[in-house]
Amino acid sequence: MKKTVYEYLQIIIGATLVALSYNIFLLPAKLAAGGISGVSTILFELYGLSPAFTQFLINLPIFVIGWIALGKDFSWKTLVGTFWVPFIIYLSADIPYTITNPFLGAVYGGIILGIGLGTVYKGRGSTGGTAAIAQVVKKFTGLSSGYCQLIVDGFVVVSSIIVFNLELTLFALMCIYITSKTIDIVQLRTSASKLIMIITENEEKIQRLINEEVDRGMTKVRTVGGYSNENKTMILCVTEQQEAVKLKRTLQNEEPTTFVIFLNASEILGRGFSLDKYYGQKL
């Protein structure tokens, strides 16, 4: 029950960000950045139709598609997003803080839109429209949410060249690319965590240095050197950014000949990251 409430809260927060990004950045800058919002921007430019009403009206049949393809649980959450986005767009229609510069609108609007959609997706929901279609595409193709959103929105953006000029269309394409990358960052919770791979013949000393300097767990894998054909140990250790810097300096001073690889880690699950570092500890 607690998890379900948290997921609905994520959907509401994310949908609010989606709506605000539209009224503050996308609509004033005339960026048809994909999706039903892009369609509503085009219709507003041509006929002066209310974006909130347009999005609500178009979302209804798409909601039915989502219900059939993705299941009732997803669709109930989609229903919340479908109503909430146009509702917030309606409430914030006269917001005094708007950006008309297309470059700023594409960059900051894309980031906020991506954060909003990514938050909604983390709640296992959708804001309706092409976001729901993107989730259907994801289900049947296995592509990431960001790339699915990029593919679906690309069709709308390209068609906007008929109404807007080429320059605005290119800014809109830039916006949806930024949005797609931001969605994946939010869903993966990309952080400054590092996966450190240490190949050494002196595993006991390296293990002691890791325990003393960064107090992290590790995994040891027995390996054979491809050139020397000698038995070695590969130590895998995941640390935060500052811990990685500290360990790097220590290894350079204590074991300068050790072969070390630092890799970016997008999301870490387990003890010390998504769970408390020690059993029974409450952080």
Secondary structure, DSSP 4 states (H G I P E B T S, - for coil): -HHHHHHHHHHHHHHHHHHHHIIIIITTTT---SHHHHHHHHHHHHH---HHHHHHHHHHHHHHHHHHHH-HHHHHHHHHHHHHHHHHHHHTTT-S-----HHHHHHHHHHHHHHHHHHHHHTT---SHHHHHHHHHHHHH---HHHHHHHHHHHHHHHGGGTS-HHHHHHHHHHHHHHHHHHHHHHHT--S-EEEEEEES-HHHHHHHHHHHT----EEEEEE-TTT--EEEEEEEEE-HHHHHHHHHHHHHH-TT-EEEEEE-S---SBTTTB-SSTT---
